[in-house]
Amino acid sequence: MGHVRGAQSSSGFRTGCYDEVPCTAEPAGCRPSAGGRLRRGNQQFDLERLVATFADDALVNDQLRDYWGKPAIREWARRDIIGERLTMNVTKVIDHHGNFIVTANVDGDFDKRGLPDPLVIAFYFTVQSDLIVQLIILRNRNDI
């Protein structure tokens, strides 16, 4: 879930307003981004690593519910990320004025009845001081 500011994607897509950027790995020699650390914590089902990517007063909104601060985020992550064995296959990362929109195919041990396959989820990140201060998770729909 790495990002390269000002870089062009392999598809060559780029505008002055936002950049679609490679999402496979961090640039060589660079420290992993907050989003990259979150993804690794998720993939390793490491609750403490995942929670460490958030600021103390961060906000997560998932399934139209707010989780304010690390204690609430820890409980949400324990239950809905680690507990459901959620996995993400990142398909796109967009840097939009310093905010990041990560699109991923999501899977796990949750009830999938009525959900599309693949389940495509958008993660809207705001990062400050290398910590996630806001994460909004949405299932964008193209069928309406």
N, CA, C and O atoms as a GROMACS GRO file, in nm:
protein
  576
    1MET      N    1   0.082  -0.116   0.000
    1MET     CA    2   0.000   0.000   0.000
    1MET      C    3   0.088   0.124   0.000
    1MET      O    4   0.049   0.229   0.052
    2GLY      N    5   0.204   0.114  -0.057
    2GLY     CA    6   0.297   0.225  -0.058
    2GLY      C    7   0.254   0.335  -0.152
    2GLY      O    8   0.167   0.316  -0.236
    3HIS      N    9   0.315   0.451  -0.136
    3HIS     CA   10   0.283   0.561  -0.224
    3HIS      C   11   0.411   0.632  -0.265
    3HIS      O   12   0.510   0.632  -0.192
    4VAL      N   13   0.407   0.691  -0.382
    4VAL     CA   14   0.518   0.770  -0.432
    4VAL      C   15   0.459   0.901  -0.478
    4VAL      O   16   0.392   0.906  -0.582
    5ARG      N   17   0.482   1.007  -0.405
    5ARG     CA   18   0.427   1.136  -0.444
    5ARG      C   19   0.490   1.181  -0.575
    5ARG      O   20   0.610   1.171  -0.597
    6GLY      N   21   0.402   1.231  -0.661
    6GLY     CA   22   0.451   1.286  -0.786
    6GLY      C   23   0.492   1.182  -0.889
    6GLY      O   24   0.541   1.218  -0.996
    7ALA      N   25   0.473   1.055  -0.860
    7ALA     CA   26   0.511   0.951  -0.954
    7ALA      C   27   0.394   0.916  -1.043
    7ALA      O   28   0.278   0.936  -1.007
    8GLN      N   29   0.425   0.863  -1.158
    8GLN     CA   30   0.322   0.811  -1.245
    8GLN      C   31   0.304   0.664  -1.219
    8GLN      O   32   0.399   0.595  -1.183
    9SER      N   33   0.183   0.616  -1.235
    9SER     CA   34   0.158   0.474  -1.221
    9SER      C   35   0.208   0.404  -1.344
    9SER      O   36   0.244   0.466  -1.444
   10SER      N   37   0.212   0.271  -1.336
   10SER     CA   38   0.254   0.195  -1.452
   10SER      C   39   0.161   0.217  -1.570
   10SER      O   40   0.200   0.198  -1.685
   11SER      N   41   0.036   0.258  -1.541
   11SER     CA   42  -0.058   0.286  -1.649
   11SER      C   43  -0.037   0.426  -1.706
   11SER      O   44  -0.095   0.460  -1.808
   12GLY      N   45   0.047   0.507  -1.638
   12GLY     CA   46   0.074   0.642  -1.685
   12GLY      C   47  -0.030   0.744  -1.644
   12GLY      O   48  -0.019   0.860  -1.683
   13PHE      N   49  -0.131   0.705  -1.566
   13PHE     CA   50  -0.237   0.796  -1.524
   13PHE      C   51  -0.183   0.898  -1.427
   13PHE      O   52  -0.115   0.863  -1.330
   14ARG      N   53  -0.212   1.027  -1.452
   14ARG     CA   54  -0.168   1.131  -1.361
   14ARG      C   55  -0.241   1.260  -1.394
   14ARG      O   56  -0.262   1.294  -1.510
   15THR      N   57  -0.278   1.332  -1.289
   15THR     CA   58  -0.331   1.467  -1.308
   15THR      C   59  -0.269   1.555  -1.201
   15THR      O   60  -0.204   1.504  -1.109
   16GLY      N   61  -0.289   1.683  -1.211
   16GLY     CA   62  -0.238   1.774  -1.109
   16GLY      C   63  -0.315   1.765  -0.979
   16GLY      O   64  -0.266   1.808  -0.876
   17CYS      N   65  -0.436   1.709  -0.982
   17CYS     CA   66  -0.522   1.704  -0.864
   17CYS      C   67  -0.494   1.581  -0.779
   17CYS      O   68  -0.495   1.590  -0.656
   18TYR      N   69  -0.471   1.468  -0.843
   18TYR     CA   70  -0.441   1.347  -0.767
   18TYR      C   71  -0.355   1.255  -0.850
   18TYR      O   72  -0.356   1.262  -0.973
   19ASP      N   73  -0.282   1.169  -0.783
   19ASP     CA   74  -0.194   1.075  -0.850
   19ASP      C   75  -0.238   0.934  -0.818
   19ASP      O   76  -0.256   0.899  -0.702
   20GLU      N   77  -0.254   0.851  -0.921
   20GLU     CA   78  -0.272   0.709  -0.900
   20GLU      C   79  -0.131   0.653  -0.895
   20GLU      O   80  -0.051   0.676  -0.986
   21VAL      N   81  -0.100   0.581  -0.791
   21VAL     CA   82   0.040   0.543  -0.769
   21VAL      C   83   0.053   0.394  -0.750
   21VAL      O   84  -0.045   0.326  -0.717
   22PRO      N   85   0.174   0.340  -0.772
   22PRO     CA   86   0.194   0.196  -0.753
   22PRO      C   87   0.159   0.155  -0.611
   22PRO      O   88   0.183   0.230  -0.516
   23CYS      N   89   0.102   0.035  -0.597
   23CYS     CA   90   0.057  -0.007  -0.464
   23CYS      C   91   0.119  -0.140  -0.424
   23CYS      O   92   0.066  -0.209  -0.336
   24THR      N   93   0.229  -0.177  -0.487
   24THR     CA   94   0.287  -0.307  -0.457
   24THR      C   95   0.384  -0.304  -0.340
   24THR      O   96   0.381  -0.394  -0.257
   25ALA      N   97   0.468  -0.204  -0.331
   25ALA     CA   98   0.570  -0.202  -0.226
   25ALA      C   99   0.613  -0.060  -0.201
   25ALA      O  100   0.588   0.030  -0.281
   26GLU      N  101   0.680  -0.039  -0.089
   26GLU     CA  102   0.736   0.091  -0.058
   26GLU      C  103   0.854   0.117  -0.151
   26GLU      O  104   0.920   0.023  -0.194
   27PRO      N  105   0.882   0.244  -0.182
   27PRO     CA  106   1.000   0.275  -0.262
   27PRO      C  107   1.126   0.224  -0.192
   27PRO      O  108   1.136   0.226  -0.070
   28ALA      N  109   1.222   0.179  -0.269
   28ALA     CA  110   1.346   0.126  -0.213
   28ALA      C  111   1.410   0.229  -0.122
   28ALA      O  112   1.424   0.346  -0.158
   29GLY      N  113   1.450   0.185  -0.004
   29GLY     CA  114   1.519   0.271   0.090
   29GLY      C  115   1.429   0.363   0.170
   29GLY      O  116   1.478   0.440   0.253
   30CYS      N  117   1.299   0.358   0.148
   30CYS     CA  118   1.206   0.446   0.220
   30CYS      C  119   1.146   0.374   0.340
   30CYS      O  120   1.130   0.252   0.340
   31ARG      N  121   1.111   0.451   0.441
   31ARG     CA  122   1.042   0.398   0.557
   31ARG      C  123   0.898   0.367   0.518
   31ARG      O  124   0.836   0.447   0.446
   32PRO      N  125   0.842   0.256   0.562
   32PRO     CA  126   0.704   0.223   0.525
   32PRO      C  127   0.606   0.332   0.568
   32PRO      O  128   0.621   0.391   0.676
   33SER      N  129   0.508   0.358   0.485
   33SER     CA  130   0.405   0.456   0.514
   33SER      C  131   0.311   0.402   0.623
   33SER      O  132   0.311   0.283   0.653
   34ALA      N  133   0.231   0.491   0.680
   34ALA     CA  134   0.132   0.448   0.780
   34ALA      C  135   0.038   0.346   0.718
   34ALA      O  136   0.004   0.246   0.782
   35GLY      N  137  -0.006   0.370   0.597
   35GLY     CA  138  -0.093   0.275   0.529
   35GLY      C  139  -0.026   0.141   0.506
   35GLY      O  140  -0.089   0.036   0.520
   36GLY      N  141   0.101   0.143   0.470
   36GLY     CA  142   0.176   0.019   0.452
   36GLY      C  143   0.192  -0.058   0.581
   36GLY      O  144   0.181  -0.181   0.583
   37ARG      N  145   0.217   0.014   0.691
   37ARG     CA  146   0.227  -0.053   0.821
   37ARG      C  147   0.093  -0.110   0.864
   37ARG      O  148   0.087  -0.219   0.922
   38LEU      N  149  -0.017  -0.037   0.836
   38LEU     CA  150  -0.150  -0.088   0.867
   38LEU      C  151  -0.176  -0.217   0.789
   38LEU      O  152  -0.226  -0.315   0.845
   39ARG      N  153  -0.144  -0.216   0.662
   39ARG     CA  154  -0.167  -0.335   0.578
   39ARG      C  155  -0.086  -0.454   0.629
   39ARG      O  156  -0.137  -0.566   0.633
   40ARG      N  157   0.040  -0.431   0.666
   40ARG     CA  158   0.123  -0.542   0.716
   40ARG      C  159   0.068  -0.594   0.849
   40ARG      O  160   0.067  -0.715   0.871
   41GLY      N  161   0.024  -0.505   0.937
   41GLY     CA  162  -0.037  -0.549   1.062
   41GLY      C  163  -0.161  -0.631   1.037
   41GLY      O  164  -0.187  -0.731   1.105
   42ASN      N  165  -0.239  -0.589   0.938
   42ASN     CA  166  -0.359  -0.662   0.899
   42ASN      C  167  -0.323  -0.798   0.842
   42ASN      O  168  -0.380  -0.899   0.883
   43GLN      N  169  -0.230  -0.803   0.749
   43GLN     CA  170  -0.194  -0.929   0.684
   43GLN      C  171  -0.133  -1.029   0.781
   43GLN      O  172  -0.146  -1.150   0.762
   44GLN      N  173  -0.066  -0.980   0.883
   44GLN     CA  174  -0.004  -1.069   0.982
   44GLN      C  175  -0.098  -1.094   1.100
   44GLN      O  176  -0.060  -1.162   1.195
   45PHE      N  177  -0.217  -1.039   1.095
   45PHE     CA  178  -0.315  -1.050   1.204
   45PHE      C  179  -0.250  -1.011   1.337
   45PHE      O  180  -0.269  -1.078   1.439
   46ASP      N  181  -0.174  -0.901   1.334
   46ASP     CA  182  -0.101  -0.849   1.450
   46ASP      C  183  -0.175  -0.727   1.503
   46ASP      O  184  -0.158  -0.616   1.450
   47LEU      N  185  -0.256  -0.746   1.606
   47LEU     CA  186  -0.339  -0.640   1.660
   47LEU      C  187  -0.258  -0.519   1.704
   47LEU      O  188  -0.293  -0.406   1.669
   48GLU      N  189  -0.151  -0.540   1.778
   48GLU     CA  190  -0.073  -0.427   1.830
   48GLU      C  191  -0.005  -0.349   1.718
   48GLU      O  192   0.000  -0.226   1.723
   49ARG      N  193   0.047  -0.418   1.618
   49ARG     CA  194   0.108  -0.350   1.504
   49ARG      C  195   0.004  -0.268   1.429
   49ARG      O  196   0.030  -0.156   1.388
   50LEU      N  197  -0.114  -0.324   1.412
   50LEU     CA  198  -0.222  -0.255   1.343
   50LEU      C  199  -0.263  -0.129   1.420
   50LEU      O  200  -0.274  -0.022   1.360
   51VAL      N  201  -0.286  -0.141   1.549
   51VAL     CA  202  -0.331  -0.028   1.631
   51VAL      C  203  -0.222   0.079   1.641
   51VAL      O  204  -0.254   0.198   1.651
   52ALA      N  205  -0.096   0.041   1.638
   52ALA     CA  206   0.015   0.137   1.649
   52ALA      C  207   0.021   0.232   1.530
   52ALA      O  208   0.090   0.334   1.538
   53THR      N  209  -0.048   0.204   1.422
   53THR     CA  210  -0.047   0.293   1.306
   53THR      C  211  -0.140   0.412   1.324
   53THR      O  212  -0.137   0.505   1.243
   54PHE      N  213  -0.222   0.412   1.431
   54PHE     CA  214  -0.320   0.518   1.453
   54PHE      C  215  -0.273   0.618   1.558
   54PHE      O  216  -0.203   0.581   1.652
   55ALA      N  217  -0.311   0.744   1.540
   55ALA     CA  218  -0.290   0.847   1.642
   55ALA      C  219  -0.380   0.815   1.762
   55ALA      O  220  -0.480   0.746   1.748
   56ASP      N  221  -0.343   0.866   1.879
   56ASP     CA  222  -0.420   0.838   2.000
   56ASP      C  223  -0.566   0.880   1.989
   56ASP      O  224  -0.654   0.812   2.042
   57ASP      N  225  -0.592   0.991   1.918
   57ASP     CA  226  -0.730   1.042   1.908
   57ASP      C  227  -0.790   1.018   1.769
   57ASP      O  228  -0.878   1.092   1.727
   58ALA      N  229  -0.742   0.916   1.699
   58ALA     CA  230  -0.787   0.889   1.563
   58ALA      C  231  -0.934   0.850   1.559
   58ALA      O  232  -0.994   0.809   1.659
   59LEU      N  233  -0.991   0.864   1.439
   59LEU     CA  234  -1.128   0.822   1.412
   59LEU      C  235  -1.127   0.716   1.304
   59LEU      O  236  -1.064   0.734   1.200
   60VAL      N  237  -1.198   0.606   1.329
   60VAL     CA  238  -1.227   0.506   1.226
   60VAL      C  239  -1.378   0.504   1.210
   60VAL      O  240  -1.452   0.497   1.309
   61ASN      N  241  -1.425   0.511   1.086
   61ASN     CA  242  -1.567   0.492   1.060
   61ASN      C  243  -1.578   0.371   0.969
   61ASN      O  244  -1.531   0.373   0.855
   62ASP      N  245  -1.641   0.265   1.020
   62ASP     CA  246  -1.660   0.141   0.947
   62ASP      C  247  -1.805   0.098   0.963
   62ASP      O  248  -1.858   0.095   1.074
   63GLN      N  249  -1.868   0.065   0.852
   63GLN     CA  250  -2.009   0.024   0.853
   63GLN      C  251  -2.097   0.128   0.922
   63GLN      O  252  -2.188   0.095   0.998
   64LEU      N  253  -2.066   0.254   0.894
   64LEU     CA  254  -2.142   0.369   0.944
   64LEU      C  255  -2.137   0.383   1.096
   64LEU      O  256  -2.226   0.443   1.155
   65ARG      N  257  -2.032   0.329   1.159
   65ARG     CA  258  -2.012   0.343   1.303
   65ARG      C  259  -1.877   0.411   1.328
   65ARG      O  260  -1.778   0.380   1.263
   66ASP      N  261  -1.876   0.504   1.423
   66ASP     CA  262  -1.754   0.574   1.461
   66ASP      C  263  -1.683   0.503   1.575
   66ASP      O  264  -1.747   0.457   1.670
   67TYR      N  265  -1.551   0.495   1.564
   67TYR     CA  266  -1.465   0.442   1.670
   67TYR      C  267  -1.359   0.549   1.696
   67TYR      O  268  -1.267   0.568   1.616
   68TRP      N  269  -1.373   0.620   1.808
   68TRP     CA  270  -1.285   0.731   1.842
   68TRP      C  271  -1.178   0.685   1.941
   68TRP      O  272  -1.211   0.625   2.044
   69GLY      N  273  -1.052   0.712   1.911
   69GLY     CA  274  -0.942   0.685   2.002
   69GLY      C  275  -0.895   0.540   1.998
   69GLY      O  276  -0.967   0.450   1.954
   70LYS      N  277  -0.772   0.520   2.044
   70LYS     CA  278  -0.710   0.388   2.036
   70LYS      C  279  -0.786   0.277   2.109
   70LYS      O  280  -0.792   0.166   2.057
   71PRO      N  281  -0.843   0.300   2.228
   71PRO     CA  282  -0.916   0.190   2.292
   71PRO      C  283  -1.032   0.139   2.205
   71PRO      O  284  -1.051   0.018   2.191
   72ALA      N  285  -1.109   0.230   2.148
   72ALA     CA  286  -1.222   0.189   2.062
   72ALA      C  287  -1.171   0.127   1.932
   72ALA      O  288  -1.229   0.030   1.883
   73ILE      N  289  -1.065   0.182   1.877
   73ILE     CA  290  -1.007   0.128   1.753
   73ILE      C  291  -0.950  -0.011   1.778
   73ILE      O  292  -0.965  -0.100   1.694
   74ARG      N  293  -0.887  -0.031   1.892
   74ARG     CA  294  -0.833  -0.163   1.927
   74ARG      C  295  -0.946  -0.267   1.932
   74ARG      O  296  -0.931  -0.377   1.880
   75GLU      N  297  -1.058  -0.233   1.995
   75GLU     CA  298  -1.171  -0.325   2.005
   75GLU      C  299  -1.230  -0.354   1.867
   75GLU      O  300  -1.260  -0.469   1.835
   76TRP      N  301  -1.247  -0.250   1.786
   76TRP     CA  302  -1.296  -0.268   1.648
   76TRP      C  303  -1.202  -0.360   1.569
   76TRP      O  304  -1.248  -0.454   1.504
   77ALA      N  305  -1.072  -0.333   1.576
   77ALA     CA  306  -0.975  -0.414   1.501
   77ALA      C  307  -0.972  -0.558   1.551
   77ALA      O  308  -0.964  -0.651   1.471
   78ARG      N  309  -0.978  -0.576   1.683
   78ARG     CA  310  -0.978  -0.711   1.739
   78ARG      C  311  -1.098  -0.791   1.687
   78ARG      O  312  -1.085  -0.908   1.649
   79ARG      N  313  -1.213  -0.727   1.688
   79ARG     CA  314  -1.338  -0.795   1.649
   79ARG      C  315  -1.352  -0.807   1.497
   79ARG      O  316  -1.376  -0.916   1.445
   80ASP      N  317  -1.339  -0.695   1.425
   80ASP     CA  318  -1.377  -0.689   1.283
   80ASP      C  319  -1.262  -0.712   1.185
   80ASP      O  320  -1.287  -0.744   1.069
   81ILE      N  321  -1.140  -0.696   1.228
   81ILE     CA  322  -1.026  -0.718   1.138
   81ILE      C  323  -0.957  -0.850   1.173
   81ILE      O  324  -0.952  -0.942   1.091
   82ILE      N  325  -0.905  -0.859   1.293
   82ILE     CA  326  -0.833  -0.979   1.336
   82ILE      C  327  -0.931  -1.096   1.354
   82ILE      O  328  -0.907  -1.205   1.303
   83GLY      N  329  -1.041  -1.072   1.425
   83GLY     CA  330  -1.138  -1.177   1.453
   83GLY      C  331  -1.203  -1.234   1.328
   83GLY      O  332  -1.233  -1.354   1.323
   84GLU      N  333  -1.224  -1.152   1.228
   84GLU     CA  334  -1.285  -1.198   1.102
   84GLU      C  335  -1.181  -1.242   1.000
   84GLU      O  336  -1.215  -1.278   0.887
   85ARG      N  337  -1.053  -1.240   1.040
   85ARG     CA  338  -0.942  -1.281   0.952
   85ARG      C  339  -0.950  -1.207   0.818
   85ARG      O  340  -0.932  -1.265   0.711
   86LEU      N  341  -0.976  -1.076   0.827
   86LEU     CA  342  -0.992  -0.992   0.708
   86LEU      C  343  -0.861  -0.983   0.631
   86LEU      O  344  -0.755  -0.958   0.689
   87THR      N  345  -0.868  -1.004   0.501
   87THR     CA  346  -0.751  -0.988   0.415
   87THR      C  347  -0.783  -0.885   0.308
   87THR      O  348  -0.898  -0.869   0.267
   88MET      N  349  -0.680  -0.815   0.263
   88MET     CA  350  -0.694  -0.711   0.162
   88MET      C  351  -0.598  -0.738   0.047
   88MET      O  352  -0.480  -0.763   0.069
   89ASN      N  353  -0.650  -0.732  -0.074
   89ASN     CA  354  -0.566  -0.734  -0.193
   89ASN      C  355  -0.579  -0.596  -0.256
   89ASN      O  356  -0.676  -0.568  -0.326
   90VAL      N  357  -0.481  -0.511  -0.232
   90VAL     CA  358  -0.487  -0.372  -0.277
   90VAL      C  359  -0.478  -0.367  -0.430
   90VAL      O  360  -0.389  -0.427  -0.491
   91THR      N  361  -0.571  -0.294  -0.489
   91THR     CA  362  -0.575  -0.282  -0.634
   91THR      C  363  -0.540  -0.142  -0.683
   91THR      O  364  -0.498  -0.125  -0.797
   92LYS      N  365  -0.558  -0.042  -0.596
   92LYS     CA  366  -0.528   0.096  -0.637
   92LYS      C  367  -0.503   0.181  -0.514
   92LYS      O  368  -0.566   0.164  -0.411
   93VAL      N  369  -0.408   0.275  -0.528
   93VAL     CA  370  -0.383   0.375  -0.425
   93VAL      C  371  -0.380   0.511  -0.495
   93VAL      O  372  -0.307   0.530  -0.592
   94ILE      N  373  -0.459   0.604  -0.445
   94ILE     CA  374  -0.460   0.738  -0.501
   94ILE      C  375  -0.421   0.836  -0.392
   94ILE      O  376  -0.476   0.834  -0.282
   95ASP      N  377  -0.325   0.923  -0.423
   95ASP     CA  378  -0.286   1.034  -0.336
   95ASP      C  379  -0.365   1.155  -0.384
   95ASP      O  380  -0.340   1.207  -0.493
   96HIS      N  381  -0.459   1.199  -0.304
   96HIS     CA  382  -0.544   1.312  -0.339
   96HIS      C  383  -0.520   1.424  -0.241
   96HIS      O  384  -0.578   1.426  -0.132
   97HIS      N  385  -0.434   1.518  -0.278
   97HIS     CA  386  -0.399   1.632  -0.193
   97HIS      C  387  -0.349   1.588  -0.056
   97HIS      O  388  -0.382   1.651   0.045
   98GLY      N  389  -0.271   1.481  -0.051
   98GLY     CA  390  -0.215   1.434   0.075
   98GLY      C  391  -0.303   1.337   0.151
   98GLY      O  392  -0.260   1.281   0.252
   99ASN      N  393  -0.424   1.315   0.106
   99ASN     CA  394  -0.510   1.211   0.160
   99ASN      C  395  -0.500   1.091   0.067
   99ASN      O  396  -0.473   1.108  -0.052
  100PHE      N  397  -0.523   0.973   0.119
  100PHE     CA  398  -0.505   0.853   0.039
  100PHE      C  399  -0.634   0.775   0.030
  100PHE      O  400  -0.705   0.756   0.129
  101ILE      N  401  -0.664   0.729  -0.090
  101ILE     CA  402  -0.778   0.643  -0.116
  101ILE      C  403  -0.722   0.510  -0.162
  101ILE      O  404  -0.661   0.502  -0.269
  102VAL      N  405  -0.743   0.408  -0.083
  102VAL     CA  406  -0.692   0.274  -0.112
  102VAL      C  407  -0.812   0.187  -0.146
  102VAL      O  408  -0.906   0.175  -0.068
  103THR      N  409  -0.808   0.127  -0.263
  103THR     CA  410  -0.913   0.035  -0.305
  103THR      C  411  -0.857  -0.106  -0.296
  103THR      O  412  -0.745  -0.132  -0.340
  104ALA      N  413  -0.936  -0.197  -0.239
  104ALA     CA  414  -0.889  -0.334  -0.219
  104ALA      C  415  -1.003  -0.433  -0.234
  104ALA      O  416  -1.119  -0.403  -0.203
  105ASN      N  417  -0.969  -0.551  -0.282
  105ASN     CA  418  -1.060  -0.665  -0.277
  105ASN      C  419  -1.042  -0.725  -0.138
  105ASN      O  420  -0.930  -0.756  -0.097
  106VAL      N  421  -1.152  -0.742  -0.066
  106VAL     CA  422  -1.149  -0.783   0.073
  106VAL      C  423  -1.212  -0.921   0.086
  106VAL      O  424  -1.311  -0.952   0.021
  107ASP      N  425  -1.152  -1.004   0.172
  107ASP     CA  426  -1.204  -1.137   0.200
  107ASP      C  427  -1.182  -1.165   0.348
  107ASP      O  428  -1.117  -1.087   0.417
  108GLY      N  429  -1.236  -1.274   0.396
  108GLY     CA  430  -1.219  -1.311   0.536
  108GLY      C  431  -1.326  -1.409   0.578
  108GLY      O  432  -1.396  -1.466   0.495
  109ASP      N  433  -1.336  -1.429   0.709
  109ASP     CA  434  -1.430  -1.526   0.766
  109ASP      C  435  -1.562  -1.462   0.807
  109ASP      O  436  -1.628  -1.512   0.898
  110PHE      N  437  -1.602  -1.354   0.744
  110PHE     CA  438  -1.727  -1.286   0.777
  110PHE      C  439  -1.840  -1.339   0.687
  110PHE      O  440  -1.816  -1.405   0.586
  111ASP      N  441  -1.963  -1.309   0.726
  111ASP     CA  442  -2.081  -1.352   0.650
  111ASP      C  443  -2.085  -1.277   0.518
  111ASP      O  444  -2.096  -1.154   0.516
  112LYS      N  445  -2.077  -1.349   0.407
  112LYS     CA  446  -2.071  -1.287   0.275
  112LYS      C  447  -2.204  -1.293   0.201
  112LYS      O  448  -2.213  -1.252   0.085
  113ARG      N  449  -2.307  -1.342   0.267
  113ARG     CA  450  -2.438  -1.348   0.201
  113ARG      C  451  -2.481  -1.209   0.153
  113ARG      O  452  -2.481  -1.113   0.230
  114GLY      N  453  -2.519  -1.202   0.026
  114GLY     CA  454  -2.566  -1.077  -0.032
  114GLY      C  455  -2.458  -0.981  -0.076
  114GLY      O  456  -2.488  -0.875  -0.129
  115LEU      N  457  -2.331  -1.017  -0.055
  115LEU     CA  458  -2.220  -0.930  -0.095
  115LEU      C  459  -2.166  -0.974  -0.230
  115LEU      O  460  -2.171  -1.092  -0.265
  116PRO      N  461  -2.114  -0.878  -0.307
  116PRO     CA  462  -2.057  -0.914  -0.437
  116PRO      C  463  -1.924  -0.988  -0.420
  116PRO      O  464  -1.860  -0.980  -0.315
  117ASP      N  465  -1.886  -1.058  -0.524
  117ASP     CA  466  -1.756  -1.127  -0.526
  117ASP      C  467  -1.685  -1.088  -0.655
  117ASP      O  468  -1.729  -1.128  -0.763
  118PRO      N  469  -1.576  -1.012  -0.647
  118PRO     CA  470  -1.506  -0.977  -0.523
  118PRO      C  471  -1.576  -0.861  -0.451
  118PRO      O  472  -1.647  -0.782  -0.511
  119LEU      N  473  -1.553  -0.855  -0.320
  119LEU     CA  474  -1.601  -0.745  -0.239
  119LEU      C  475  -1.495  -0.634  -0.246
  119LEU      O  476  -1.385  -0.650  -0.194
  120VAL      N  477  -1.529  -0.524  -0.310
  120VAL     CA  478  -1.436  -0.413  -0.330
  120VAL      C  479  -1.469  -0.306  -0.227
  120VAL      O  480  -1.582  -0.257  -0.220
  121ILE      N  481  -1.369  -0.269  -0.147
  121ILE     CA  482  -1.384  -0.171  -0.040
  121ILE      C  483  -1.287  -0.056  -0.064
  121ILE      O  484  -1.174  -0.077  -0.108
  122ALA      N  485  -1.332   0.066  -0.033
  122ALA     CA  486  -1.246   0.184  -0.040
  122ALA      C  487  -1.212   0.230   0.101
  122ALA      O  488  -1.300   0.243   0.186
  123PHE      N  489  -1.085   0.254   0.125
  123PHE     CA  490  -1.033   0.299   0.253
  123PHE      C  491  -0.981   0.441   0.233
  123PHE      O  492  -0.887   0.463   0.157
  124TYR      N  493  -1.041   0.537   0.300
  124TYR     CA  494  -1.003   0.678   0.287
  124TYR      C  495  -0.920   0.716   0.410
  124TYR      O  496  -0.973   0.724   0.521
  125PHE      N  497  -0.790   0.741   0.389
  125PHE     CA  498  -0.695   0.768   0.496
  125PHE      C  499  -0.658   0.916   0.503
  125PHE      O  500  -0.640   0.981   0.400
  126THR      N  501  -0.648   0.967   0.624
  126THR     CA  502  -0.581   1.094   0.648
  126THR      C  503  -0.467   1.066   0.744
  126THR      O  504  -0.488   1.006   0.850
  127VAL      N  505  -0.348   1.108   0.707
  127VAL     CA  506  -0.227   1.080   0.786
  127VAL      C  507  -0.164   1.212   0.828
  127VAL      O  508  -0.151   1.304   0.748
  128GLN      N  509  -0.125   1.221   0.955
  128GLN     CA  510  -0.048   1.334   1.007
  128GLN      C  511   0.062   1.280   1.096
  128GLN      O  512   0.039   1.188   1.174
  129SER      N  513   0.180   1.337   1.084
  129SER     CA  514   0.295   1.295   1.164
  129SER      C  515   0.315   1.144   1.156
  129SER      O  516   0.348   1.078   1.255
  130ASP      N  517   0.294   1.089   1.036
  130ASP     CA  518   0.316   0.947   1.007
  130ASP      C  519   0.222   0.853   1.082
  130ASP      O  520   0.253   0.735   1.098
  131LEU      N  521   0.108   0.905   1.130
  131LEU     CA  522   0.007   0.822   1.195
  131LEU      C  523  -0.128   0.848   1.130
  131LEU      O  524  -0.156   0.959   1.083
  132ILE      N  525  -0.211   0.747   1.126
  132ILE     CA  526  -0.345   0.763   1.070
  132ILE      C  527  -0.430   0.838   1.172
  132ILE      O  528  -0.444   0.794   1.286
  133VAL      N  529  -0.489   0.950   1.129
  133VAL     CA  530  -0.576   1.028   1.217
  133VAL      C  531  -0.723   1.006   1.181
  133VAL      O  532  -0.812   1.032   1.261
  134GLN      N  533  -0.747   0.957   1.059
  134GLN     CA  534  -0.884   0.928   1.018
  134GLN      C  535  -0.882   0.818   0.913
  134GLN      O  536  -0.802   0.822   0.820
  135LEU      N  537  -0.971   0.722   0.928
  135LEU     CA  538  -0.989   0.614   0.832
  135LEU      C  539  -1.138   0.592   0.815
  135LEU      O  540  -1.208   0.556   0.909
  136ILE      N  541  -1.187   0.615   0.694
  136ILE     CA  542  -1.327   0.593   0.661
  136ILE      C  543  -1.332   0.479   0.561
  136ILE      O  544  -1.265   0.483   0.458
  137ILE      N  545  -1.412   0.378   0.592
  137ILE     CA  546  -1.418   0.256   0.512
  137ILE      C  547  -1.557   0.248   0.449
  137ILE      O  548  -1.658   0.249   0.519
  138LEU      N  549  -1.560   0.238   0.316
  138LEU     CA  550  -1.687   0.236   0.244
  138LEU      C  551  -1.687   0.130   0.135
  138LEU      O  552  -1.584   0.099   0.076
  139ARG      N  553  -1.804   0.076   0.112
  139ARG     CA  554  -1.824  -0.008  -0.006
  139ARG      C  555  -1.894   0.078  -0.109
  139ARG      O  556  -2.015   0.100  -0.102
  140ASN      N  557  -1.816   0.128  -0.204
  140ASN     CA  558  -1.875   0.210  -0.309
  140ASN      C  559  -1.952   0.121  -0.404
  140ASN      O  560  -1.908   0.010  -0.436
  141ARG      N  561  -2.065   0.169  -0.449
  141ARG     CA  562  -2.151   0.087  -0.536
  141ARG      C  563  -2.160   0.150  -0.674
  141ARG      O  564  -2.174   0.272  -0.689
  142ASN      N  565  -2.151   0.065  -0.774
  142ASN     CA  566  -2.165   0.109  -0.912
  142ASN      C  567  -2.300   0.072  -0.970
  142ASN      O  568  -2.329   0.105  -1.084
  143ASP      N  569  -2.383   0.004  -0.891
  143ASP     CA  570  -2.510  -0.050  -0.943
  143ASP      C  571  -2.629   0.042  -0.915
  143ASP      O  572  -2.743   0.004  -0.943
  144ILE      N  573  -2.606   0.160  -0.862
  144ILE     CA  574  -2.719   0.250  -0.835
  144ILE      C  575  -2.702   0.380  -0.909
  144ILE      O  576  -2.786   0.468  -0.900
   0.00000   0.00000   0.00000
